[in-house]
Amino acid sequence: MQLNPKQLAVLAIGMVGLVAGAYLLGTQQAGAPQVSAPDAGEPLKLLPGRQLPADHPPTQEPQREGRVQVDPEAKFTHFRVGERNVKALLLDGKVLWAGTSGGAIRYDTGTDEFKLYDTRNALLSNGVFHLGKLDGRILVGTYGGGMSLFDPVADKWENFNINHGLGDAFVYGVLKASNGDVWIATWSGANRVRGGALKDRSKWELYTVENTKGGLPNDWVYGLAEGKHGEIWMATEGGLARFRDGKWDNWNHERGLGAPYEKVKNDISYKEDPAAVSQHHARQKEEMGLQGIGVAYNPNYIISIQVDRDGVVWCGTWGGGLARFDGSKWRNYTVADGLPGNHVFMLHQDAHGRLWIGTNNGLARRDGDKFVVMTTADGLYSNNVFAMATGAAGDLWVGSYGGVAHLSAAPK
């Protein structure tokens, strides 16, 4: 089932020509159109699916701030970011933040003014993996540059890195729990900052496979979510972990996480096995007993996580589909069940409690045990969906490889 294209309105924004390469879970990707920035100060006017004229050469320095112009004649136009992934989106009132592999873009949807923040004016790394809010400040988790906080009133940034207590400079997620603790997902374990006292080094703790005696199943912590009773759920490359009342538990493929290879082998889109070129991924496959599978499949690897209003935990896996865990039983959804793709990059719950699933082959909204699917034919910029943000009016912003689509309203 496809969404009605008439329900979509896609915004044209022209922040392009950023400097860093794209990343997809740490790998390079190509294929999205590149649009050159005009002379500084000139507003962009983008046409759908087209590049600017060839006689309009790119400038040496990309346009870093200014005002964009919407093309009222365009059916499907997009916020283009060049050959980069939009890995995170945050809607803060009328301001949209887009985290890309070329920096963080602040876009005022009311005035059409935009500004790029990267290593030249704020961040310690151009790769942005996470966006959120923490005590009134915009929080940016970066790919190799730690965690940065932006005060929009003072227009000032503050950076936190390994010397402050971070387990690693790669920050994949941040969560402020209901008890005030701040949890940080890193490539080398999970930080807990008691009471959220970021500037007090004594309040920083780090949980790893070693010091939890395997309670945390893998040190690569990729996402965080809080349960109904204050428990902290962690998505890792080795499975799902739960921290509750000081105790750990975890689940992997052997305990029900992710669909079996036989069910998904004909629907694996990525035929190149990351383990063939990465010692890290090779070691993970060996630990999980997946050495004989030569494609991008690891059902233990949780890329995205969401706890819904009923306390059910949803996990997006690397080739094993979408996993549902109610605390005792697992159920796995795949392409065979109507999911558009088995690599689930993003999970988002909107204001109505509806679950949205971003995959390698389109966006889906869960409708009972069925899925309403949307692709580029309906206005997405790309079928690789990595991020989503929801507006107060029910509109959705969808981040993909190369750009962002704006849906005027989510279907009921």
N, C-alpha and C positions, 0 to 999 in steps of 0.2 A: 504493500500500500504506500503510495507516494503522497506527500503533502501537496496541497494546492498552491501552485506558483503565485496565484493572485493574492495569497496571504502574505507574500514576502515583499519587503522593500529593502533593497541593499544599498548601503551608503557608499558613496565614492569619496575616499580620502586619499591624499597623495603623499604619504611619507615613504619614500623609497630611496634606493641607493645607499643603504647602510653598509657598514664596512666589514662585518664578520661573516664567515661562511655559515651555512645552515647546519643544524644538527638534528638528528633523529635518534634519540637515545644514545648519543655519542657518535653517530655515524653521519657521513656526508650524503646528501641527496641532491638531485638536480632535476630540472624540467619545468619549473614555473617561469612565466614570462617576467622579464625585467623591464621596468620603465625608468627612464632617466629623469633626474630632477631638473627643473628649469633654472634659470638664473635666480639667485637669491632674491626673495621678496615678491617674485611673480607667483600668483596662485596657480595650483595645478587644476586641470580639468581633464579627467580621465574618461575615455570611452570604453565601453565593454569589450574585452577581448582584444584590444588593440594597443600597439605601442605608440609613443609619440613619434612624429615625423622624423625620418632619417636625417633631415637637414637641421635638426635640433639636437646637437651633440650634448652629451652629459658634461656637467661641470666637474672640475677636479675635486671640489669639496661639496658633498651632498648638502642639500638644504636641511638645516638642523632645526629650524623653527619658522613659524609663519602661519598663514591662514590658507585653508584649502577651499576649493570651489566644487560644489556638487553639480553634476550634469543632470538636469531634469528630464532629459530625453532617454537616459539609459535605462534599460530593462533590468540588467544585472550588472552592476558595477561594484567594485570592491576596494577596500582599504588594502592597498598593495604594499608589501614589504620586501619585494625582490625575492631572490633565491634564499629565503630564510623561513624557518618555522616560527609560527606564533604559538609558543608553548604555554602561555599564561595570559589570562584576561581578568581585569578587575574593574567593575563599574562602581565608582564612588560618587554618588549623586549624579551630576551631569558630566562628570569627567570619566573618560574611559582610559584605563592604562592597558597597554599591550606589551607583553614581554616577548621579545624576539631573540634570535641568536645574534642580533646586531645592536642590542641595547633595549631600553624601556622607553616607550613612546607615551607621552601624556597628551591626550586629545580631549579638548573641551567641546562636547557635542552641542553646546548652546551657541558658541561663538565661532566654531570651526578652526580655532587656533590649536596648534600642536607644537610640541617640543620634544626633542630626542635627548635622552640621558644615556651616556655611555662612559667609557673609560676616560674620555677627554674632559668630562665635566662633573662626574659623580661616582660612577661605579668602579669596582676593581676588576670586573670582567664584563665583557659584552654579552655573554650568554646568560639569558634570564630563564630560569626554570620555574619560578614560583612568584606569584603576586598575592598579597593579602593586606590586611590592616591590623595594626597592633597599637592599642592605646592612642588612637587618633592619627597615627603615622602610617604612611604607605610602606609596606614591607616587601623587599625584593630579595629572593633567594637566587643566587647566581651559580653559574657553572664554572667554579674555580676561583671565585672572588669573594666567597663568604656571603654574609647577610648584610643588607643595607636598609636603613630606615630613613624615610623622607618626611620632613615636617613641612606640609604645604603652606602653613602660615608664615613660618620663618624662611621658607625656601632654602632649607638646609638639610644636608645629608649626614648620617652617622653610620660608620661601617663597623661590623663585628666579624672577627676572623679567628683563626686557630689560637692566637695569643690571648684572646678574650675567653676562650673555653670551648669554642666550636670543635667538634670531633673531626671535621674535615671542611675544606673550603668549597666543596660541592654541596649546595643546599637545595634539597628537592621539595621540602614542604615545611610549614611552620603552623603550629596550632596553639592557641591559648585555651587551656582547659577551664572548666567551670570553677575549679578551685584556685585559679590564678596562676598555676604553673604554665610555663611556656615550653612546648616540646618542639624540637627541631630535627627533621629527618636529614641525615647526611650520608655520604658515601662510606663513612667509617663508623657507623653506629647512630644511636639516637641520643640527643642531648635532652636533659630536663633541667630547666632553670627554675628553681623553686621560687614561687611567688612572683615570677616574671622579673626578678631583679637582675637585669642584664649587665649592669655595671658592677655588680658584686661578684667577683670571681669565685668566692666561696659557695655561691648558690648554684654553680654550674656542675652538673653531673653528666657522665657519658656511659651509656649502656652499650655493650658489645656482646658478641657471641661468647667471648672468653669470660668476661666478668659476670655474665648471667648464666654461665654453665650450659649454654645452648638454648636457654629460654628464648632469646632473640635468635632466630634460625640463621640469619645472614646479616652481615654488617652493612650491606647496601640497603638502607632504609629509604623507600621511594615515596611513601605517603603516610599521612596520619589522619585519624578520625576519632572522635570521642563518642562512646556509647551512651545509652540512656541512663546508666547508673554510674557514670564517671570513669568507666574503664577506657583505656587508650588502646586503640587498634593500630597496628603498624603493617604497612605493605612492604615486603622485602623481596629480594631476588630469590630467597629460599622458602617463601611461604608467608602465611599470615601469622602475626604475633599479637597476643593480648597481654596487657599489663593491668592487673586489677588487685588492689589491696596489697601491693608489694610482691605479688606472685606473677609468674609467667606461664603462659601456655602458647602452643603454636600448632599450626595445621599446614600440611603440604599436600602434594598430589596423592600420596599414599592414603591420606586421611580424607580425600574427597575433593580437594581443590583442583579445578580445571578439568576440561574434557580429555578423555584418552586420545592418544594419537590416531588410532584407527578411525575414530569418528571425524577427525578434522583434517586428515592427511591430504584429502583431495581439495581442500579449501585454504591451504596455506599459501598466502600471496607472496611472501618473501622466501625465495628459494635458496638464497645465499645464507649459509649458516654463519652467524657471527663468531662461533667458536673456531671457525677455520682461520680467522685472522686476529683473534683476541685471546690471549692467555687467560684473561679473567673469565670470559664466557666459556672457554674450554674447561676450566677448572670447575665452574658451576655445573656444566653438563655432566661431568664425570661424577661429581658429588651426588647428582640427582639420578644417576643411572641412565642418562640419555645419550650416551656416546654413539649409539648406532643410528641416531636420527640426524640426517645431514641437512635439515632445513631450519628456518627460524621458528622453533617450537620449544617452549619451556613452560609448562603449566604451573610450575612453582613460582615463576617470576611474576609478581603482581605490579603492574604499572600504575594502576589507579585504584582508589578506594573511596567508598561513600557509605555512611550509615544513614539509613532512612528514618522516617519518623516513628516507625514501629520498632526500631532498634535492630533491624536486619542489616547485616553487613554485605555489601556488594563489592566484588573484586574483579578488576579488569586484568586479564592475563595476557602473556606473550604467546599468542597462538592457540591457547586453550579456551578461548571464549570468555563469556561473562559468568562469574560464579556467585551464587547466592548462599549465604550462611545464616541460619536463624539461631545459632548458638549450639545446635546439636546436629543438624542435618545440612548437607550440601545439595544444591541443584545447579547444574551447569547448562548454560544456553550457548548455542553455536549457530553457525550459518544454517544448519539443518533445521533450526527452530525459528528462523526468520531474521536472525541478526545479520547485518550487512557484511561484517567481517569478524574474524576470530582474534585479531589483535586489537585489544580494547585499550586505547590510550587515555580516555577521559571519561569520568563519571560526574554528573552534575544533577543536583536536585533543585527544581525551581520553587517559586513561592507557593505553588499549589501542591507541592510534594511529589511532582512527577519526576521520574528518573530519566535522564538523557544519557545516551551512550555514544561516545565518539570512537569510531573504529578506523581501520585502515581503508575502509571501503564505503564510508558514508556515516551519517548521523542517524541514530534511532531514538525514538521515545517509547518507553515501555508502556504498554496498554494491556494490563492483565498479564497473560503469558504470551502475548503477541507483541510485535514491534512495528511502529510506524516509521518508515524509512525515508530519508532525504539525501539526495546526492547533488552533484553539480548541475544536473538537469533542472533542479528546483531552485538553484541560486547559490549553492555553496561555491566557494572559490576553488576548493580542492576536496577530494573525498577523504584525504587524511585529516581527521578532526582531532585536535590536540587540546582545545580549551573552549570554555564557554562562560559567559556572564549573563545575568538576567536583570532586566530593567524593571523599574517600579510599575510600568504599564504592561508588563508581560512580554516585552520584546526581548529577543535573544541575540547576543553577539557570539559568533562562532569562529574560532581561530583554527586555521589550517596551514598547510605548507604554502607560503606565498602571499597570504592575505587573510582578511577578516570579512565575513558576511554579516549583515545586520537584518534580522528577521523582525518585521514590524510587530508581529504578535504570534505567540505560540498557539497552535490549534488546540481546541478544547476536546 
